[in-house]
Amino acid sequence: MNLRDQLLQASKRASAVLADVGAQQRVRDSGYSRIDPVAIAEGGGVPVMVRPLDKLLGAFLNPEGSPGILVNSQRPIGMVHLTCAHELGHYFLGHETTTDEHIEYGEGASPSERAANEFAYRLLMPRWLVVHVMKQKGWSLTDLPRPEVVYQLSLRLGVSFRAMVWSLRSIKFLTLPLATQIAAHSPKALKEAVLPDRRAPAEGGDVWVLDPRDQAFIIEPRAADRFILELPNHAGAGYVWTAEEASSAGFAIKPVVVDATRHDLESGPVVVGSSATLSYELEPSAAATSTDAIQPLGLTETQPWNRGAPRDHVGLRAHYETLVEGLSRGTRQRRLQEAR
């Protein structure tokens, strides 16, 4: 089988796996926008082990027909997801044991590695899922040349920034020159650009820029992630945003103050009270990030002195993702059930 046929087979196999697990219906009905490769592996009886590795991103192990996946816990979460999907590709494509130090393979990589990578891209970033998230967020193809939009898209699909760029290129949403230009941007700089303190999150955390359109999703952050909220501004009519529901879930909200000394003078002077949106930073407590339950992050816009005034409500939801070293949770549960 030539390389083109192997890549086509990998793409079709990924589509078939997504159909088997009902991925489209889950996304449509539940609000989740990320394909979970660990859950797919567990559902297929393939154990997943997460642990620190010196050089490897991951490995597919298949001794005597007993397949398993090994993933490096010391990589950013988007790369962890991509690595797991890549190793899962080796499994579904019938490959032998292999170890992987890199995922971004070029033309010099072996056909089996390129096929596993094609499987991973089509599994985690199928065209229908990209279109769904873009539609919900109100993004069009004209927004994709903006690196910050591609970065936010990558968060909602749970993949790395670079993987998102090249997936958009593969489905012809970006030209090659434009994809090359966008991929050259540093994710660290993209994170710093939207934070009031201009400091990237610790421990490889990400920065989510959320607005009312994110009510369509259950976002899946990690404990080190930070949140910037962009909310409608009706302060001129006496409305303020309150966060009783978010506060009860362990989140604090504070306004983002515009620093005029950092304002881009070419874009004009800072005009107080004219913005159509207000920016807030949402800060979770340690207790909020450690629960496995979906967190309701409701915010309400009210006129404090007028209880009868119309109220606007933004109901965001977060389900924190945890990456525990050792056997994945589903693998442990499966083995406990088998031992009974």
N, C-alpha and C positions, 0 to 999 in steps of 0.2 A: 504494500500500500504506500503510495507516495505521500509527501508531506501535506499537500493540499487536502487529500482525502482524510488523513489523520486529524487535521484540524477541524474539518467539517464533521467528522464522526464525534469529536470531542464536544463541539458545539451542540450537536443534536442530542448527545447523551446528557449534557447538562440540562437542556430543555426538558428531556424526559424525566429526569430526577425531580425537577421543580414541579412538573405536572403530577408526579406520583405523590409528592408530599402536600399537594394542594396549596402551593405558595401564593398563587394569585388570589385565591379566595381568602387566605389568611390576611394578606395585605389589605384587601378590599374590606374585609369584615372587622378586623381587629384594631387597625390603626398602626400596627408595626410596619416599619418600612425597611427593615434589615432582614436579609436571608441569613439564617444561623447555620453555618456549616458544621458546627459541633453537634447541634441537634440532629442534623441530617445523618451524620456519621453514627451517632448513638442509635437513631431509629433503624439504621441498617445493620446494627450489631457490630459495628467497628469501634473498638475502644479508643479513646483519645486520652493521651497523657500529656499534661502541661508541666514543664519543668525548665529551669535555667540550662542553657546550652552555651558552650564556649564560642563556637563558630557557626554552628548550624542554625538555619531558620526552622528547619523541621525535617521529618523523615517519614517515609512510608515503609513499614516493616511487614513482611509477608512470609515469615518462616513456616514452612510446611503447611501452607494454606490457612494460617491463622493471622489475618491481617490486623494491623493496628497503626495508629497515627501518633507521632511525637511532634510537639510544637514548643518552640522556645518562648518562655514566659517573659523574657527580658526585652521584648520588642514592643513598639507602639501597637495599640489594640487593632488598628486597621490592618497592620501587617500580620498580626496573629490570625485574624479572620482569613486573610488572603492565603497565608501559608497552610492553614487547615484545609481550605478549599482546594488548594493545589495538590496536597497529599491525597485528598479525597478523589481528585481526578485520577491519580495513579491507580487507586483502588477500582473505580468504576471502569477504567479503560483497560484493566487487566494487566497492569505492569508489575514487574518484579520489585523487590526491595530497592529503595533508592534513598539517598540523603541529599539535602538541598541547602546550599549556602546562599543562593540568590533566587529571587522570583522574577525579577525583571529581565527576562531572557531575550537576547537578540537573535539574529539569524545564525550565529555560530553555535547555538545550543542544539542538543540532540533532538530529534523528532519527538521522542517520548516526553521530554521536558517541555517543549513548546506545546504539545497536545495537552499536557496537564495544566499548563498555564492558560490555555484557551478555555479549558473546562472551568477553571476557577473564575475567570472573567465573566463567562456566560452564566455561571451559577450565581454569583454575587451581584452582578450588574447587568442583568438582562435588559434589553431595550424597553420592554413594557414597564419595568420597574423604574427606570430612569425617567420615562415619559410620565408615569404616574406621579412621582415626587415633584417633577418640574411643574406639572399642571396644578397640583395642590398648592405649591408655593408661588404660583404666578410667574414662573420663569419661562422665558422663551429662548430660542436659539440665539437671539441677539444679546442675551444676558451672559452667555457662556464664555465670551472672551474676557470676562472679568474674573480674575483668579479667585477673588473672595467668594464668588458665587459657586465656583467649582469646589472650593474647599467646604463650603456649607453643604453642598450636595453630597460630598464624600462622607460627611458625618452622618447624614440621614441614611446612607446605604451601608455604613459601617466599614468603609475601606480606606486605604491610604489616599492621600491627595494625588500622588503620581499615578496610582492605579486608576483613579477616577478620570484623570486627564486622558490616559491612553485608551481607556474603555470608550470614552466619548469620541476619540479619534476612530476607534475600530467600528463604531456604529455610524460613522460619518456625520457626527454632530459637530466635529471640529476638523479643520484642514490640518495637514501635517505641519506647515509652518506655524500655525496658531497654537497647536498642541505643544510643539517644541518651545514656543515662547512662554506659554503658561506654565509648563513643567519646570521651567527655570526658576520660578518664584519659590522662595523659602516658606514652608508652612509656618515656621517660627515667626517670620516677619508678618505673615497674614494674621496670626493670632495677636501679636503685639499691637497691630494697627487698630484693632477695635476695642482694646482694653484701656480703661482710663489711666491706669498706672504704667501702661506700655511694657508690662512684664509678662512674658509667656508663662503659662501654668507650669507648676512643678511636675516632675515625674512623667513627662510626656503627655500631660493633659491637653485637652482640646478646648476651644472656645466656641460655644453655640450662640449664634445671633438669632433670637426668637422673636416672632411677632404673632398677631392673632391667627394668621394662616396655619401656624403650627398646631392649632387645635385639632387638625385632621390626623395628627400623628401621636404615637406614643414614642417619645424620644428615649434613646438608650445611652445615657452618658456613663462615665466612670467617675469615681470619687474625686479625682484631681481636676475634673473639668470645671469650667466657669461659664456663666451665662450672662449675656447682655440681652435685655428685653427692649424692643422697639414698640411702643404703645401709642395709640392716637392721643393727640394733645388737644384737649378742650379746656385748658386752664383759663382761657379768656372768659369762659362762661361760668367759671367757678368750680369746675369739676376737678377732682383729684383721684388718683388711683390708690386703693387700699389692698392689702394682701392678707386678710384674716385667714382665708383657706390655706394659702401657701405657708403662712406663719404657723398654723396648727400642724402642718406636715414637717416643720423644722427648717423653714426657709426664711431668710430675712431679705428685704428689698430696700435698696437705697438708690437715690437718683444719681445719674452720672453727670458730673459737673463739667461743662465745657471750659477747657483751659484756653483762654484767648491768646496766650503766648505761643501755643502750638497750632493755632488756626492758620490755615493756608490763606495768605493774604490775596493770592490770585483769584480765589473763589469769592472774594468780597468780604466786607466787614461782618463781624458777628452781630446778628440782629436779635435782640432779646425778645422772647415771646412770639416769634414768628414761625417757629418750626411746626410742621404738621405732625411730628411725632416727638415723644419724650423717651429718653434712654434711661434704663435702670439696670443695675446689676443685682442679680439674684444669688444670694449666698446660702448654700445648704449647711446644716449642722452635720456633725459626725454621725448622729443618729439617723438623719435623713438619708445619708448615702449608704448605710449599712443594711437597710431593710430590703427584702426581696419582693415587697409589694409595690404595686403601681401607685405612685405619689400624685395626688391631685394638686395642681399648682394654680388654684383659681385666684384671679385678681378682678376687682370690681371698681368701676369708675362711678363716683357719686358726687353730689353736692352736699357737703356735710350738714348744712343748715336746712336743707330741703329734702325731707324723706320721701316726698311724693314725686321728686324729679325722676325722669327716665334714668335707668341704670344700664351700664354696659358691662358685660362680663366676659372675661377671657379665661377659658378653662384649659390650661395646658396640663399635660400628663408626662411623668417621667418614670421609667423603670430602670433602675441602676443595674449595670452589668458588672458582675464580679468575675475575676479570673483567679481561681484558686489553684495553686500548684498541686500536682498529683493527678490522679484519675479524675476526669470530668464528672460532674454531678450525676448526669444521666448514666454514665458508665458504672459508677459506684452503685446506683440504685438498681441497675440491671443485674449486677453481680450479686447483690444482696438477695434479690428475688430468686435468682437461680440457685442460691445456696440453701434456700428454705426447703 
